[in-house]
Amino acid sequence: MAAVLSVSLAGVAGAAQRPHKDAPQPGWTVYHGAPAGTGVVAGPSFLHARRDWTSPALDGQLYGEPLESAGRVIVATENDSVYALSARTGHVLWRTHLGTPVPSSALPCGDIAPVVGVTGTPVIDTARAELYVVADEDVQGSPTHVLFGLNLYSGKVELHQGADPPGANAAALLQRTGVALDGNEVVFGFGGNYGDCSTYHGWIEAVPAAGGKGTTFKVDAASGDDQGAIWMGGAAPEVDASGNIWVSAGNGSVGQTGAPYDDSDSVLELSPSLRLLQSFAPRNWRSDNDNDRDLGSAPPALVEGSVVQAGKSQTAFLLAESHLGGVGGQEAALSLCSGGDVDGGVAVSGHVVYLPCESGVEAITVGGSPPSLSKVWQTRSGATAPPIEAGGLVWSIGGSSLYGLDPQTGHSVVTLNIPKSANHFPTPSVGDGLLLVPGGDQVVAFAGSATKP
């Protein structure tokens, strides 16, 4: 399983490996900035943001979120390359090419072209000064998923091992979720290619950060069952304070046939060892499976003892975190999104959840006594992609624009142009005082001020 590796360094001092004792302080190191994927940071303000730099065109399309640590902005491309950009200038500090990406024509279906390489957002382990990424590689004509660990400061490959689940058809799998860390384990998910062609299963996989045999959890595991993708519109598996892992699963193969519940179209809580602890599915999960009303198109939102889950059915479900309730066990439900799917990561600020609706980002609030969900607003700005909250505004991409929304009303108060239209389910991040935005094959950085709006 040899990979073609090349490392290009710009500036020896900037790229040199630091001693372990100088490991960087946490920045924006995982999808939506926190283990639980909350996507919220206090400052700085970007009310009067200005473009600070635009990176060079990179060697492939960006589908993941930019990360930042130790003055380095980390992004990965569909050409199987990982870049470290200077947070100060946007210049390339290093580039590591991991291998040959898979030609789209070699896959049974999909909507990423012309090649598929790295689709999920990497994760940075600041204690190890190492970042982890899963690449889809063409190895002697066969698609193969490989987990890499790279030195944060030099891009040197420190871990290289196969990541395909046991017995899986690699060509039918897309590693779309972001990568997460759970203690000393690297955690990521697999689903199918766009179109749900061929035979595949949804998987969660956990691999020791130092390398070695991993652990897996398989959705739709019964004989004859398949699908149940873990993809969540690019969001990473979420890790709670106990180290338990939260994901949502997509449509499964079981429909109106009377077969037993199969963990598809569900919220799943897993232990650190990937043992299923509890689950939730809508009462009409069979019908949802048959009609592509995919609950797993977005991740669970963990809200102070509650869980909010929304997907393609345009319904948000309120669940008790300690007792998901199984099939039909929701505490409340709310119609939302005015005919559009919810795709990708969410932001959670107090009891408010910001959802990436295709018809416009929507804010809902969680109430108690009795448990309830209420709509706060839906924006008409054009912002549709996975939102974050930074410096007092909600930020979401729509086409070639980044919108800053008033969290009270959803009205757009800032509109920033990005040079190229972003790819599917793009989401910004914040690092080193910058608002970092993926656009096509470039990263754009906007500078703010020290004062909140």
Number of C-alpha atoms within 10 A of each C-alpha: 13 11 14 12 13 15 16 15 18 15 12 11 12 16 20 16 16 16 8 11 9 11 18 18 11 16 20 24 27 29 33 31 23 18 21 25 26 25 28 24 20 11 20 22 21 25 20 12 17 15 15 16 18 19 17 14 12 20 18 20 27 27 27 28 30 29 27 28 24 19 17 26 28 27 26 33 26 27 27 26 24 26 22 28 23 20 24 15 12 20 18 21 24 26 24 22 21 27 21 24 24 26 18 16 12 14 20 16 17 17 12 18 13 14 23 30 31 32 27 31 32 30 26 28 24 19 13 15 23 23 26 26 27 30 33 31 28 22 17 10 11 13 24 21 24 21 19 22 26 20 21 28 24 23 26 18 19 14 18 19 17 15 22 21 21 8 6 13 15 21 22 22 31 28 29 27 30 29 27 32 26 22 13 12 19 23 30 31 30 27 26 27 23 14 10 18 15 16 16 25 27 28 26 25 20 24 21 16 22 12 16 11 10 16 17 18 18 20 27 24 17 11 6 8 17 22 27 33 33 36 34 30 25 31 35 34 29 29 25 15 9 9 16 19 27 21 26 31 30 30 31 28 20 24 18 13 8 8 11 10 18 19 28 34 31 28 27 22 25 19 15 18 16 18 14 15 13 17 21 25 26 19 13 13 26 25 15 22 22 15 13 14 21 30 34 29 29 31 33 31 26 25 22 12 10 21 21 25 26 32 30 24 20 20 19 24 25 25 26 19 16 11 16 23 16 18 16 14 18 23 17 16 18 16 15 23 26 13 13 17 25 36 29 27 31 30 25 25 16 12 14 20 23 27 33 33 29 22 21 25 30 25 25 21 19 20 14 8 5 7 15 16 21 16 16 16 18 22 19 14 19 18 30 28 31 31 35 29 28 22 23 20 27 25 30 28 30 21 18 17 20 25 24 28 25 17 19 11 12 22 17 20 14 16 18 14 15 22 15 16 17 25 18 18 23 28 33 29 28 29 24 18 18 26 25 25 25 29 28 21 22 23 27 23 28 19 20 21 17 11 11 15 13
